[in-house]
Amino acid sequence: MLSKTSMTQATAIIVGASSLLSREIAKQLADQDVELVLLAQDPESLTDFAASLATKVTVHGLQIDQPQTIISTLESLWQQLQAVHLVVVNTGLNSYDPSLPWQPEADIITVNVQGFSAVCNTAFRLFTEQGYGQLAAVNSIAGLRGGPSVAYHASKAYASNYLEGLSMHAQRLKLPITITDLQLGLLDKAAMQQSRLWLSPPDVVARQVVKAMQSAKRKAYITKRWRLVAWLTVLLPEFIYNTRHWRTKEQRKAEKAAKKAK
Ligand SMILES: NC(=O)c1ccc[n+]([C@@H]2O[C@H](COP(=O)([O-])OP(=O)(O)OC[C@H]3O[C@@H](n4cnc5c(N)ncnc54)[C@H](OP(=O)(O)O)[C@@H]3O)[C@@H](O)[C@H]2O)c1
């Protein structure tokens, strides 16, 4: 487990390390002397970044769409590292096309469901053999309800249930394996609507992620204010929930003006 006291000399694997958020998490863990193993689709793209970190870092390839490769990659890393304290899963795919073509849906399911499960299942098994550890996954409050990006919302609900199941197994096995579900707010939506109120800088998001992991939280809302949105999202009746939209204030104003002009 990655508690505050055990942070020194801890080792963490970050799966999906090339995203901005993963890099911020990596920086903050490196500053706390955590040895890092970064897994990314294009490992070479992380060479300079890895060299800039103040800790021991290695970078490896990640083929999230090939479960057997993920399993053998994690197993061989585990053997090389002796012990792994933390696995952070931050892979994810999202897209939105109102005509709902199949291929993007299939790609989301491959990455967010199949790939996610292969990583979490393998990490959990290896933690079980090791006798302890922490699995933390960057998830989304999008999983609380269905939504416009149909497969994405559904995949996030799947991820939450998968993590809860693993946590139940850890309790059944009476092993100190912590499962942390990091429920991020709808940051893309906030960015689209240029809402500075809801959009937090990546270093702030990463700080809250690291804090939630260190506190061995089972579930955390990041940033914290999204807890209220999550609470309301669950409570809203469907006829109100359905009226939410992805248009900006300006687009809505322009549409209203156009209607009035008719
Ligand atoms: N961004 C948001 O607003 C937001 C909001 C709420 C929750 N989240 C959650 O945060 C997590 C990460 O999302 P993000 O927005 O940070 O996405 P992102 O910046 O696009 O990063 C996604 C990560 O997944 C990896 N990935 C995607 N497809 C892959 C593939 N086929 N093979 C290997 N790696 C692949 C990417 O690697 P490459 O860069 O190598 O492709 C990247 O490291 C997701 O679980 C998402 O649900 C994000």
The ligand as a MOL file (V3000), in Angstrom:
LIG
                    3D

  0  0  0     0  0            999 V3000
M  V30 BEGIN CTAB
M  V30 COUNTS 48 52 0 0 0
M  V30 BEGIN ATOM
M  V30 1 N -9.8940 14.0560 -19.7620 0
M  V30 2 C -11.0040 14.1650 -19.0510 0
M  V30 3 O -11.6780 15.1690 -19.0870 0
M  V30 4 C -11.4310 13.0590 -18.1330 0
M  V30 5 C -12.5380 13.2620 -17.3250 0
M  V30 6 C -12.9450 12.2450 -16.4840 0
M  V30 7 C -12.2490 11.0580 -16.4700 0
M  V30 8 N -11.1830 10.8800 -17.2640 0 CHG=1
M  V30 9 C -10.5350 9.5710 -17.2310 0
M  V30 10 O -9.1370 9.6750 -17.2140 0
M  V30 11 C -8.5880 8.5610 -17.8840 0
M  V30 12 C -7.5970 9.0400 -18.9120 0
M  V30 13 O -8.2590 9.8850 -19.7620 0
M  V30 14 P -7.5510 11.1570 -20.3860 0
M  V30 15 O -8.5780 12.1270 -20.7490 0
M  V30 16 O -6.3830 11.5300 -19.5250 0 CHG=-1
M  V30 17 O -7.1480 10.5440 -21.7310 0
M  V30 18 P -5.8560 10.7650 -22.5800 0
M  V30 19 O -5.1750 12.0120 -22.2240 0
M  V30 20 O -6.2600 10.5700 -23.9910 0
M  V30 21 O -5.0060 9.5460 -22.0760 0
M  V30 22 C -5.4580 8.2650 -22.1990 0
M  V30 23 C -4.2970 7.3130 -21.9940 0
M  V30 24 O -4.7330 6.0640 -22.5260 0
M  V30 25 C -3.7840 5.6280 -23.4460 0
M  V30 26 N -4.4020 4.9000 -24.5410 0
M  V30 27 C -5.5200 5.1880 -25.2200 0
M  V30 28 N -5.7220 4.2630 -26.1950 0
M  V30 29 C -4.6830 3.3920 -26.1010 0
M  V30 30 C -4.3040 2.2400 -26.8110 0
M  V30 31 N -5.0380 1.7520 -27.8240 0
M  V30 32 N -3.1670 1.6000 -26.4340 0
M  V30 33 C -2.4190 2.0630 -25.4100 0
M  V30 34 N -2.7130 3.1710 -24.7190 0
M  V30 35 C -3.8360 3.8250 -25.0510 0
M  V30 36 C -3.1290 6.8860 -23.9890 0
M  V30 37 O -1.9070 6.5620 -24.4920 0
M  V30 38 P -1.3390 7.2950 -25.7900 0
M  V30 39 O -1.1950 8.7230 -25.4360 0
M  V30 40 O -0.0730 6.5710 -25.9880 0
M  V30 41 O -2.3590 7.0570 -26.8760 0
M  V30 42 C -3.0680 7.7510 -22.7580 0
M  V30 43 O -1.9110 7.4990 -22.0150 0
M  V30 44 C -9.7390 7.7920 -18.4990 0
M  V30 45 O -10.0380 6.6850 -17.7040 0
M  V30 46 C -10.8600 8.7820 -18.4670 0
M  V30 47 O -12.0910 8.1550 -18.3330 0
M  V30 48 C -10.7530 11.8560 -18.1030 0
M  V30 END ATOM
M  V30 BEGIN BOND
M  V30 1 1 1 2
M  V30 2 2 2 3
M  V30 3 1 2 4
M  V30 4 1 4 5
M  V30 5 2 4 48
M  V30 6 2 5 6
M  V30 7 1 6 7
M  V30 8 2 7 8
M  V30 9 1 8 9
M  V30 10 1 8 48
M  V30 11 1 9 10
M  V30 12 1 9 46
M  V30 13 1 10 11
M  V30 14 1 11 12
M  V30 15 1 11 44
M  V30 16 1 12 13
M  V30 17 1 13 14
M  V30 18 2 14 15
M  V30 19 1 14 16
M  V30 20 1 14 17
M  V30 21 1 17 18
M  V30 22 2 18 19
M  V30 23 1 18 20
M  V30 24 1 18 21
M  V30 25 1 21 22
M  V30 26 1 22 23
M  V30 27 1 23 24
M  V30 28 1 23 42
M  V30 29 1 24 25
M  V30 30 1 25 26
M  V30 31 1 25 36
M  V30 32 1 26 27
M  V30 33 1 26 35
M  V30 34 2 27 28
M  V30 35 1 28 29
M  V30 36 1 29 30
M  V30 37 2 29 35
M  V30 38 1 30 31
M  V30 39 2 30 32
M  V30 40 1 32 33
M  V30 41 2 33 34
M  V30 42 1 34 35
M  V30 43 1 36 37
M  V30 44 1 36 42
M  V30 45 1 37 38
M  V30 46 2 38 39
M  V30 47 1 38 40
M  V30 48 1 38 41
M  V30 49 1 42 43
M  V30 50 1 44 45
M  V30 51 1 44 46
M  V30 52 1 46 47
M  V30 END BOND
M  V30 END CTAB
M  END
